[in-house]
């Protein structure tokens, strides 16, 4: 079990990074440097599923980290 936890945590971290990078915040590069958008949009469809998958994977990563720490 001790050999499995670090690998599971690394795999979870890689998927978490990919999901975070897939999320869209703005359509232009200016939004990365503090430019603000002029409209508010809600999450729909695939974007909403990616958001919830990111939340779930974040919780799994935290659980694995605490489990790895306790063993």
FENMO-V242730 format. One record per pair of residues at least 4 apart in sequence whose C-alpha atoms are under 6 Angstrom apart, sorted by sequence separation. I is the first residue (numbers start at 0). J is the second residue. D is the distance in Angstrom with one decimal. If there is no record, write none. Layout:
# FENMO-V242730
i = {I	I}
j = {J	J}
d = {D	D}
This chain:
# FENMO-V242730
i = {30	42	43	53	56	63	25	29	30	42	18}
j = {34	46	47	57	60	67	30	34	35	47	53}
d = {4.3	5.8	5.1	6.0	6.0	5.9	5.6	5.1	5.9	5.1	6.0}
